[in-house]
Amino acid sequence: MATYDATLCHRILEYRIYKCSSYSSTYVPENILVDKPSDQSSRWSSDNDNHPQFLILKLQHPAIVKTITFGKYEKTHVCTIRKFKVYGGMDPDNMMELLESGLRNDSVPETFDLKHVIGSEENYFPSRYIKILPLQSWGPSFNFSIWHVRLAGNDDPTIVKPSIEWVNSYRQREVIRLCMKHFRRLEQPEVVETIQRVTGVPLEDPRLSVLYDLLVTQGDHCQAERFITSAVTIGLLNDYINAQSYRAVWTKLSSSEPKPGMRGGHQMVLDPSTEELYLFGGWDGNQDLADFWTYNISAGKWTLICRDTETMGGPSARSCHKMCLDPYKRQLYTLGRYLDTQYRSPDNLKSDFYMYDLATYKWTKICDDTGAVGGPQLIFDHQMSMDSDGRAIYVFGGRVLVPLVSTEDQGAVVNSNEPIFSGLYSYNMRTGAWTRLACDIARPNLPNEPTIRSRVGHSMLFHTESRKLYIFAGQRSKEYLTDFFTYDVDVEQLEHITLRDFGTKDSTHVPAAGFTQRATIDSELGEIYVLSGLSKDKDKRDDNVQNSFWVYSIKNNRWSCIYRNENVGEKYWSKMQDYEPCPRFAHQLVYDHVNKVHYLFGGNPGRSCLPKLRLDDFWQLRLCRPSQEEILKKCKLIIRKHKFEELALRNSIEALEYLQTQISEIIDHSDEEQTKEFQLLVSVLFQTKDQPDSNVDETSSTDSWNSSLGNILTAHKNLTPRDIHIRRRELYDKLTEFFPENLTQPRANLIDLLPL
């Protein structure tokens, strides 16, 4: 069984070209073995753009291939592959899909994770051959070009050899299981028993064999319901429930005075150990604020800790700063702020750094100017993340504030009219020392110092399990960035994540670039949450802007949109103001990872007619999946509809009574869709063979199950025992979809695998 990937040591894997579909002129496939981004001819180029075009690489030794990296030409190029697939396996004629993705049309190399574990126990999948299949180039009707390919993984025989043996054994096992499933479908249980006895390979979990006997052999729907009830109770359907999409449930929170006033650009953190939320500073439309508040979640009450933190030895009034919380020592850190142009004198541009102890209620000024001790200069719209286990704080990006006049910055003249972006820094909480891990690509840097594309308005989150920073989106000058990358804090390595990146405004696959995003992370669940709302750019706002909430699965490398409001303009928000928050920017969103709840406060609604307007509304967001009770009810309804079908074939009166009692009690009659479905069941029951077929057709557009039953009843067909068996088997197959795949019979069918 594959353990956590950190135990799989990676190294560059050597390979040679095994086969290619075609090549043009001197652009031979061997060119991809070397990385020469400045040499336009150092690439493989297909002879044409007809499909399929491919490259097959043969590894020097079988290996567990973890990543593939594509090097690029130093400039954009029309032949760069925009979409592609990667396959792998031990046999060049029998490979499994490992990746489907695409390359950006730029000069930055891109690294992709390849699927390298299979089976319910996630065993390593070995490969000797890797096939790259281009699907589309950036230029329409242009040949496909690949400049360089690097493979990384592990070819240690002590790991690879057991994996090869396991895959061979797995394939043999699956063939046997497919055969058993096939003979059971043909109602030949003696053959199934013989195969199982001789091979020792079970078709499925014994508990599901009991369900098969109850449903298919005996037709005992009542006992089948009891079985499903027990399965739900002991958690056999939990994997199915956890795979369902979230549903966003907003609740507007109200509390009595005192409470924080309207503001944007404030900061909030949440202490899960005490279930208290802390809010500091912001801009109320006229001035910066220095008030400091706490909200007790269980009591639903705000408390003003201090009206002016500066009088308590804390930071001055500010906005566009950042805060993070050390949950172990229960200490809050804050850094950065925004200053209007007229206040940007050298004396005011010191980057003070403060800590607040939640236990002693005391502020401590850690540093007068972090820029003077190796840390960031005074910045705003940056991001700050806490690594409690590593006792470090990470600060990335943000715009550096500089005086009105030009000044010297590390030997270079800086024009205050040109935006300057801060790099990536770490603060050692044990020693109090700052370290610059990477500088911005446009800033002067030391020889061999790593560079990073800095930005403002981005998101940065620390994943405690993988010990990586996840960084995405943001803005650099007038460019809205669409990249997504990680930074491993232990090995100081940056890795790009490519999933078509961030999309356009109308994207349905990933959050839209250019809109204010607030992000949180649940390291335990391996999920990142993003609330996308209003753009700070006035030119990008319109009357139809929408809120949307996204979930990114770190394991599956996939975004899902779970909420998007049905916005139809200002009238919509007037009606929904107590049911969901309106789009905004400069707000704050925090996450309680223990209770799985988000909290949102304030922000700027971006009203051009009221430029000073800020919000003071306070919201709770719960992400809900179907409960065990809801899934049980769904399974019961499937079973009872099937029983109704069998009754209707024998006795319409008995079927009607069953419909009015057993099915009616499980239908939610307040739900319009379920009510319509119930009414269609009644109408289908009383169809006769004299009724025109159009009625059945009309029903089929709404419910295929009702259609199939209607066809049976109107034809007055007497089903054979074989027909009954097939329909019960289909019911069983449908119910097994709720169970984990490692417990069920194979999803595939033997007959479907035979080529025609």
N, C-alpha and C positions, 0 to 999 in steps of 0.2 A: 504493500500500500504506500502511496506517495505521502510523505510527511510535508510539513510546511515548506514552501519553496526556498526559504532561506537556507535549507540544508542542501539544496541542489546547487553545487558550485558551478559557476559558469566560466567558460573560456571560449575563445574564438575557435570555430570548427573549420578545418580545412576541407576543401571540396574541389572537384573538377567538373567540367561541363560534360554531361553524359549524352544529352540530345537536345536539339532545338528544332523548332518548326521551320525556320528559314532565317536568313540574314542577308543584309544588303551590303554590297561593295566590301569595304574594309572593316565594317562594323560587326566584327565577328563576336560570338558569345564569350570567348576567352577574355575579352576586354573588361568584363565585369569583375574579374579577379583582382584588379588593382583599382585604387581610388585616386583618380586624377581629375578633380573638379574643374581645373582650368583648361583641360584638354577636351575640346568639343568632339574629337574623334574617338575618345576613350570610352566607348559604350557599345552595347549590343543594340542593333536596330533590325527589326523584322523587315522582310522584303516587301511586305504589304500590310494592310490593316484588316485583311480577311480573317475570320475566326475559323478554327482556333489557332492562335499563335502562342508559343510557349517556350520556356526554357526548363530543362530537367537537370538538376545538379546532383551529383553523386558524392556523398561524404566519404572521406578517407576511411572512417570507421562508423559503424552504426552509433547513433547518439540520441539523447533526449534533446531535441532542438527547442530551446525556450524562446529565442527572439530572432527576428530578421531585421537587418538594417539596410536601408536603401541610401546609397550616396547619390549626390546629384551634381549637375553642372552648375557652375558658378553664377549662371544667369537663368532666368525663366526660359522654358523651351516648350514648343508646341508638341514635341514627341514624348514628353514626360507622361508616364502612365497615370491617368486620373483615377481609374478604378482597376482593381486586380483581385485575383484569388491566389491563395497559396495552398498546395496539397503536400502531404507527406506520407511515407510508409516504407516498408521494407522491400516492396515489389514495385517497380516503375509502372506496372499495368494495373495495380490495385492500391490506390492511395486514398487517404481520407482528407477532407477539407479541414485545414488548420486556421484559415483566416480569410476574411473578405473585407477589404478596406480600399483606401486610395491615398495618393500622394498629393501634397500641396504643390503648386507650381512656383517653387522658390528654390533657393540654394541651400536650405538647411536640411541636413540628413535626418531621416525619420526612422525610428525604431518601433517595432510592433511586437507585442506578445503573441506567440503562436500557441494554439491549443496543444498541450503536451501531456494531458492526463485524460483518461477515459474510464468508463465504468462507474458504478455507484460508489466504489471505494476509492475512486480517483487514482488509479494506478498510472505510472508513467507510460507514455506511448513512444516507442522507439521508431526512428526513421533512418533509412540509408539513402533515400532519394527525396529530394524536394523539388516540387514542380511549381513554377511561377506562371500564372495564366493572365496576361493583360486583357482587360475587357474594353478599356476606352482610353484614348489619349486626350491631352488637354486641347489639342487642335483637331477639329473635326476632319476625318478622313486622312489623318496623318499616320505614318508608321509608328509602331511602339518602340520606345527606347528605354533601356535601363543602363545607368552609368556604373553602378557598383552595388554588389550585394555582400553583406557580411552576416554570417550565421553564428549564433552563440548558444551554448548549452553545455551538456556534459556527455563525454564519450567514455567515461570510466567503465571498463568492462564489468566491474563488480556491481554497478547499478544497471547498466544497459542489458547485460545478459539475462538477469532475472526478468527484466521487462519484456524481452523478446519471448522468453518462455511463457510468461503470463499471457501475452497477446495471442500466441498460438493456442494455448489452452483455452483462452476466452472464446476464440473463434470456433473451436471445436464444440465447446459447451453450447454456444448460441445456435449452431447448426442442429445439435441434438434437441434443444428446446423448441426450435422452429418446427422440427419434425413432429414432436409430441403435440404441439399446438395444432398442427395440420390434421393429425389423426383424431384428435379430440373433436375438432370441428366436423369430422366425418362420422362422428358417433361410433368410434371404435376404441372404447376405454381399455379393452384387453391389450391392444397394441401399445397404448400409452403406458400402461402398467409394466409391460414387458421391457420396453425401452428404458424406463426409469429404473427398473430393478437391475438390468444388465449394466447400465452405464453409471448408475449412482447419481445421475444429474436430475435434480428436481425441476419440474416445469415451472413452478411458482411457489410462493410461500404456502405452507399447508393450510393456513387460515383462509386464504383466498380459494383454495380448493374446496373448502367447506361451503363458501359462498356460491361457488359454481354449482355444487351439488344441490344446494337449497333452491337456487333460481332456475337453473337450466334443466336439471334432472327431475326434481320434485315439483317445481313450479310453486314453491311455498313463499309467497311474497311477504307474508307477515313475519316469518322467521328471518327472511332476508333483511327486513327493516330492523329487527332486533340486532342482527349481526352488525349492520352499519352503525347503529346507535352505540354499540360496544366499541367498535373501531374508532369512532369519533372520540369517545370518552378516554380511551387509552392513548390517543394522540397519533393514530396511524394516518390521519388525514392532515396533520399539521404542515407537512411539506407542501401540500396543495394549497393550503390556506396562505402560507407565507409567500407563495409564488403569485398570489393574486395582486392586482393593482390596488394601490391605496385610494382612498376617497378622502378628500380634504373637507374638514368640518371646522368652520370659523365660528368663534364665539366672541362677542364684544363684551369686554369686562368693564364694569362700572364700579366706582368706589367713592366714598364720601371725601370731602375736603379734610385735610390738605392733600393735594396731589400735584404732580409736575404740570407745568403749563405748556402751551404750544411751543414746539421747537423742532429744529432739524439739525443735522450734523452733530448730534449727541452720541454718547456711547453707553452701552449696557453690557453687563456680564451677569451670569447666573451661577449661584453657589448651590449645587444639587444636594449637598449634605444638610443644609438648613432650609432648603427650598425658599431662598431669598434672592431677589433680583436687585442689582445695583445700577443706578442711572446717574451719569455725571455730565454736566455742561450742555453745550449746544448753542444754537443761534435762534432767537425768537422772532427774527425778521427785522429787528432794530439793533440788537446788541448781543455780544457773547454772554453766556451764562456761566456761573461758577457754583450753582447749587448741586447738592449731592443727596440722592434719595435712595431709599430701599423699599422694596415691595415684598411683603410676606404673602406667599402664594396661598397657603392654607387659610390665613385670616382674610385674604382679599383686601389688604389695607396698605396704603402708602405711608411712609414715615420720612419726614425731612430730617436728615442727619445734620446737614449744615447748609445755611443759606449762601455762604461764601467760603469756599475751601481755602482761599488764600489767607484768611484770618486765622485758620487752624494750622498753618504751616504747610498747606497743600498747594496745588497748582492754581494759577490765576484763571480767570474766566477764559474759556476757549471753545472752539468748535473744530470739526474735522480732525480731531485727535483720534487715538486708538487706545483701547484698554484690553487687558487680558488677565485672567485669574489663575493663580496657583492653588488648586484645590487641596493640595497636601498641607501647605503651611497657611492656607486661607489668607493669601496676600494678593492685592490688586495692584497692577502696574499700569501706568499711563504715560504715553509719549506722543509728542507732536502737537501741532495746532496750525490754524490758518491765521494769517495777518493780512489786513488790507494794505494796499501798496504804500499808502502814506505813512504807515507805521514801520516800514521795513528798514529801520536804521540798524547799523551793525550791533548796537547794544541790545536791540530787541530780538535779534535773530539767533539767540542762543537756544539750543535744544535741551530744555530741562527735562529731567526724568524723575518720576515720583513713584513711591510705593505706599499703599494704604493697608494697614494691618486690620483685618476684620475682627480680630479678637480683642485688640487693645484700643480700637477706634482712633488710631494715630497715623498721621501722614509723615513720611520720611522723604526728604529730597536726596535721592541717590547721587545725582550729578547735576551741576549747573549747565553743562553743555556737553552732550554726548559726542558732538562733532570734534571736540577738542581732545577726546580721549580714545579716538579710533572708532567711534560709532557713527551713526548717521547724523548729518546736519539737520537743521530744523526743517521738517517735512510735514506735509498734510496729504490726506487721501491715500495713505499707505496701508499696509496690513501688518498685523502683529499676531503671532501664534505662540502658544505656550507648550513646552515639552517638560512636563513635571518630572518624569522619570529621569530624563537626561539633565535636569536642572538648567534648562536653557530657554531663552526667548529668541524667536526669530522675527526679524523685521525686513520686509521687502517692499521695494517700490515707493511710490509717493513722489510728489514734486518738491524739489528743494527750493526754499525761499531764499532769495538773494536781495541785496540792497538795490536801490533804484539805479545807482551808477555802476559801471563795470568794475569788477574787482578781480583779483588774481585767485585762482583756485588750483592749487598744486602745480603752479608754474604756467597755467593756461589762463588766458583772458576770457572771462565769462560775460556775455551780454545778458542783462537781466530780462530782456524781451524774449529770449529764447528759453523754452522750458528745459529745466535740468531735472533729471530723474535719479532717484537714489537707488543704490544697489541692494544686495542681499547681505544682511548682517546677523550675527548671533551674539547674544549677551549671556555670559556665564554667570549664573546666579550664585555659584559658590565663591568665585574669585572676584566678581564685579568687573571682569574684563570684556571688552568688545572685540569682535573679529569680523573683518570684511571677508565674506566667503566668495562674493562675485561682484564685480562692478558693472555699471551700465555700459552698454556697447558704445555709447557716445562720450563716456567720461575718460579722462586720462587714467591709466592704470599701470601697475608695475609689470615688468616682463613676466610672461607666462601666467599672469593672474586670470582666472576664469572670468568670462563676461556673461551677462544675462540681459535680455531685452526687458528693461524696466518699464513701468507703467503706473497709472493711477486708476482708481475705481475698479480694481480687480478683486478677485477672491483668493484667499490663501488659508488652507486648513491643514491641521496636523493630524495624521492618522497614527494613533498610538501603537497599533498592532504591527504595521509594516515600517513604522518610524520614518515616514515620508511626508513631506509637505506637498499638498496638491494645490497647484496654482493655475488659474484660468481667467480668460477674458480680460477686460480692462481697456484703457484708452491711452494712446501715446500721441501727443499733439492732436491732430485731427483724425488720426487713424484708430478705428475700433478693432482691437485685436481679437483674434479668433482661435488662439492656440490654447493648448491644455497640456501641462507637463507636471512631472513630479521631481522632487529633490530629496534624495536619500541623505539624511542628516548624518548618518554614521560613516558612510563612505564618500560623502560629498560628491554625489553623482547626480546629474540632471538627465531625465529621460522624458521624451515627448510621448504623449498619448494621442493617437490619431483615431478618430471615429467620425470622420467628415468634419471634425471641429465644430465650432459654433456657427449657427446658420444665419439666415436672413430673418427679417421680421416675421415672415410667414412660415418659418420652418416648423415642421411637425415632428422632427426627430431629435433636435438638440435645442437648448435655449438660444434665443436670438441675441446676436452681438449688438452692442450699442445701446443697450437698455440697462438701467440700474439693476444690479443683482445683489442680493443678500444671501450668503451661503452659510450653512452649518454642516456638521459631520457627526455621524454616529459610528465610531470606530468598532463597536461591538457588532453592529449589523453590517458594517462595510458599506454604508450608504452616505452619499452627499446630497444635501437638499438645497435647492436654489429657488428663491422667489424673484421673479423677473417682473419689473414694473415699468415706471416712467423713465424716459431719457432725460438727462440733465441738459442736453442740447435742445434748445427751443425749436430748431428747425426739424427735429425728428419727432416732435409731438403732434398728435392729431386727435380729433374727437373720438376716434375709435380705438384708442390705446387699451390694451388689456393687461390684467394681471395674469401671470401663469406660474405654476409651481411644478418644479421638476425634481425627479429623483435619479441620481446616478448610482448604479450598482458597480462597485469597484471590482467585484469578482467577475461579473459578466461584461464589464466595459460597455455599458449600455445606459442611455438616458431614456426616461419615461416621463411624459407629461401627464400629471395626475389631476391637474386643475387648470382650467382656463375660463375666466368669467365670460358670461354671455353679454358683453358690453354693446350697448346700442346708443351711447352718448350720455349727455349730462342728465337726462331724465332717468336713465337707468340708475345712476349713482344716487340720485335723490331718493329713489325708491329702495335701494339696497344698502343705504348707509348704516343700518343697524344689523345687517346680515353678512357683509363682507367688506374688507377695507378697499378703499379706492386706490388706483395706481398712484405712486409717489416716488420721490427719491429723497436722499438724506435721512432716511428712517433707520431704525435698528431692529434686527431680528436675532433673538437668542434661542438656544435649544436646551431643554432639560433632557439629557440622555438617559436618565434613570426612569422618568415617567413618560418619556417619548412625547413631549409637548413643546411646541414653539410659542414664543411671545413676541409680539410686534408693538412698537410704540412710535407715534409721531411721524415727522417727516414733512417734506415740501410737496404739496399736490400739483405744483407747476401751473397755477392759474395765472395766465398773462394779465388778466384784468385785476388780480389781487397779488402783486409780486411779493408782498411782505407776509402773505398768509402762511402760517405753519399749522400743523395738526397736533392734537393732544389725545387722539383716540388710542385705545389700548385693546389689543386683540390676543386671543388664544387660538392656536391652530393645532388640531389633532389630526393625525393621519391614521385612518381606520381601514382595516381589512375586514372581509366577511368574518363573522364570529363562527365558532364551532356550531352554535345553534342554527345559524343561517345556512351553513353547508349541510348540516343534517337534514334540515327542512327541504333543501334542494334535492338531495338524494332520495328522500321519501317521496317527493312529488314525482320524480322520474319513475320510481317503482310503482306508485299507485296509478300513474297514467298507463303504464304497461298492463297492470292488472285490469284496469277499466277496459282496455282494448280486448283482452281475452274474454272478459265477461260480455262485452257487446257482441261478440261473435256467437255466443251461446244463448244469451237471454237479455233482451233489451231492457226489460223491466228491472231485472236485478242490477244491470249496469247503471241504469238511471238512479236507482237507490244508492248505489255505491258512489256515484258522482255527487249526489246531493249531500252525502254524509262525509265519507272518508276523504274525498278530494276537496270538497268545499271547505272543510275545516282547516286544511293546510294552505289554502289560497289566501293571500292578503287582498281582501276585497276593496281596500282603500287604494291599492295600486292599480292604476289604469291598465297597464300592460297585462298583469296577471288576471284582472277581471275580464278583459277581452279574450284572453286565452281560455278561460273557464267557459265563457259563453260560446266559443267556437266548438268546444267539446260537446256541449249540449246540441248544437245545430248539426254536428256531424252524426250524432247518434240517431237522429230522426231522418237522415237522408234515405231516399229509396231509389231503386234502380230507374224509376220513371223521371227522376230529376235530371236536368241537363248537366253535362259534364262541366259546364262553365262554373257551376257553383263550387265544384271540387277544385277547379283551377284557381278560383279566387281565394279559397281557403289556403291553398298551397303557398301562395305568395306570403302569407302571414305565418303559417306554421306547417312545416313539412310533415311533422308527425300526424297532425290532424288530417292532412291530405292523404297520407298512406292509409290511415284508418278509414277515411271516407271512401277511398277507392275500393277497399275491401267490402265495406258494408253495402255500398250501392251495387256492387257486382254480385252480392249474395254468395260470395265464394266460400266454400267449405274447405278450410285449411287442412292439409295433411299433417300427421305428426312431425314430419320433416320440416314443414313450414313453421310449426310452433317452435320446434327446436331452434331454428335459425333466428327467429324473433327474440327468443329468450337469450340466446347467445349474444345477440346484438345489445340487449339490455345489460348483460354481464360485462361486455367489453366497455360499455359506456361508464359503468360504475367503477371499473378498475382504473379509469383515468384519474380518479380522485386519490389513488394510492401511489406511494413511491414506486418508481420504476424497478427498483431492486427487489420488490416483493411480487411483482406481477409477471404474467406470461409475457413473452416478447411482443412489442408493439407491432412489429412487422409481421407479414404473412409469407409463408414459404412460396406460395404460388405467385406472389407479386415480384419475387426476386428473379424469376426465370425470364431470360430475354426472349422477345418475340421474333 
